[in-house]
Amino acid sequence: MKLISHRGNIDKIDPYKENTKAYITDAIQLGYDAEIDLRFIGNQLFLGHDNPVEEINFRWLYDNKNNLWLHCKNIETLIFLKDDFNCFYHTTEDYVLTSQGFIWSYSGIKLYPDVIAVLPENHKYDKKDLNNCFGICSDLITNYK
């Protein structure tokens, strides 16, 4: 099962650290993948959920591409990265397909095998359903080891 840190969080939500390069790098070094919020604006890449907060360079993104799930926050980001990275765009759709063919679910939606369960700690999922998922994306990902 793929274990994916939500914005770099591994055992709690830390709004001051999440979606920062250092925090995400720490999660990856601990053996997790990381879902990050990313924007491409004016030839620059920015981390940040609601707004562009921290500028990152393409090299860091490329060096970590095998462990990143890129939540593109605008269409420009998706167009720029879709051919070389595992990325997706969604708002409130039940399920979306990432650029590499993975099924990303909206938090709280019915789970199926091959789906990535997002923030299961916020919902009462049956443990069997979680065990059958392709992966879990969580702020408390250490709970699913």
N, C-alpha and C positions, 0 to 999 in steps of 0.2 A: 504494500500500500504506500502511495506517495504521501508524505507528510509535508504540508505547506504552511509556513508561517505567514500569518496575515499581517502585511506591512512591517515585518520584522519582529512582531510580538511573538513570544514563545510561551510565556507563563502568566501574562497579564497584559492589559491594554495600557500602553504608555503614550499618551497623546503628544508628549514633548519629544519623544525619540522615534516614534513610528514613522515610516516612510523617509528615514534618513539613511544615507549611504552607510554610515558606521554601524547602525543598528541592524540593517539588512545583511551587511557583511558578517556581523557576529552570528546571526541566525544560520547563515550558509555554512560558516565554519563549524558550527555545532552539528552539521549534518542535515539540516532542513533545506527544502526549497523555500522560496519566498514569493508571495504575491505582492506586487508593488503598484502604486498608482503613478502613472507617468504621462507627461505632456511633452509634445514637440512644438515649440513656439519660436518662430524666427530663427530657425537653424540651431536651436539650443534644446537640450533635454532637461526636464525638471521633474523632480519627485514632489508629491503633494497630493492629498486627497481632494480637498475643495478648491485649492489654489496652487499655482506653482510656487514651491517653497525653496527647495534646494536644487541648484544646478548640478548636473552630473555630466561627466564626459562619456563619449561613446565607447571609449576603451574599457572603462569599468563595466559598462553594460555588456559589451561583447565578452569580456573575460568571465562574466558570471552567467552568461546566457543559458547554460545547461541547467541552472538552478532557479531561473526566474520565470514567473508567470506575470506577464505585463498587462495590467488593466489600463488600457488606453483611455484617457479621459477626454480626448477629442479625436475627430476623424483624421486629422493630419498625422497624429501619432500612429494610428493603425495603418494608414497608407505607407508611411515611412518605414515601419518595422515589420510588417506582415510576412515578408519573404524570408527573413533571416532569424526571426525570434518567435517564441511561443507567446502570442498576444491575443487579446480579445477586447471587445467593446460591449458593454451592456449597461442597461439602466434597471428596468424592472422585469425583463423577460424571464420566463421560468428557466429556460436553458439557452445557452449559446455555445457555439462551436469555436474553439480556439483556432488560430491559424495553423496549428499542427494537428488538428483533428480531435482534440480532447473535448469532453462535454462538461461545461462549467455550469453549475446550478445557481439559482438565486437562493438566498438563505431562507430556509423553512419549507422548501418545495419537496414533494415526494422524491425519494431517492431510488435509484436504480443501479444495478451493476454498471461499471464503466463511467459513472458520473462522479464528479468531484463535489463532495458535500461541503458547503460553505457555512462557516460559523455554526456548527451543530450544537455548540454549548448554549445557544439562544433558543433551542427548540427541543422538544422531547422526541428524539428519534429512538427507535428500537436499535439496540446494540447490534443485532444481526444485520440490519440494513446498513449500518455504518461499516461493519466488517466486509460487506460485499461491494462497497464503493471502490472506485479506482484510487481515490485520494480524499484527503480531508484538508481543508484550509481553515485555520483556527488561530485566534489570539491566545489560545491555551494549548498549543500543539503538543507540548510535553505530556499532556494528559492522554494522548492517543498513541504513545510509543508502545 
